[in-house]
Amino acid sequence: MSGFVVGLTGGIGSGKSTVAERFVEQGAALVDTDAIARELTLAGGEAMPALLAEFGREIVGRDGAMDRAAMRQRVFADPVARRRLEAILHPLIRRISAERCSAATAPYVILDVPLLIESKSYRERCDRILVVDCPEDLQIERVMARNALSSDAVRAIMATQATRQQRLAAASDVIVNDGATTKLYGQIKALHLKYLALAAEKLKASC
C-alpha cells in the first residue's frame, strides 16, 4: 500500500499525460481520473444506467458507450446538464480513485486530476501538488493541432478550468513543459528522487 500521493494537474494542452507516463517509467503508480471516467462510461460501465436514466438514449453511441463528443457539446451549452453529469460521475470517480491509491504498491502514487485545483476533496488527499505549466499560447496551439479545434473553442475549454495563476499558486512543485524534451525529463527525474525520499520519510514517521 502506497501512503504518499502526488496530485498531478495542468491545463488542457499542458502535456500532463506525457509527464504522468514518464513518472510511471520511473516506478510510480498512476491513478488517472480521466481514465476512470472513461471506464465508467463504456458499454456496461457502472455509470451508464444512471446516465441513461438522466439523459436518455441520445447520449449513447452505437457501441453502447457514452458519446463523449455529444455529451461534451451538451454540457458546455448547458451548465445545469453539466452539474447533473458531475453529480453522477464525480462520486464514483472519487471512490474508485481512492481505492486504487490505497491498493497501489509503488513507493508513491501519481493521482492525475485535471480539475485538482478546483476540487477541495482531491487536494486534501495529496501530500504534494505537482502542476505541469506551459505558456497559454502553447496550450492553445497544442490543442488546436491535436483535437482540430478552433482557437475560440480551446479558449472556451480553458475558461472552465482554473487559471494558470491559480494552479501555480496552489503548486508544491512545478514542471515547465515548454517543448524542451531534455529539460522535461530532467525535471521529472529530479522530482522522482525527491518523492522517493519524501515517501520514505512519511513511511518511517508512520511506523
Secondary structure, 3 states (H helix, E strand, C coil): CCCCEEEEECCCCCCHHHHHHHHHHHCCEEEEHHHHHHHHCCCCCCCHHHHHHHHCHHHECCCCCECHHHHHHHHHHCHHHHHHHHHHHHHHHHHHHHHHHHHCCCCCEEEECCCCCCCHHHHCCCCEEEEEECCHHHHHHHHHHHHCCCHHHHHHHHHCCCCHHHHHHHCCEEEECCCCHHHHHHHHHHHHHHHHHHHHHHHHHHC
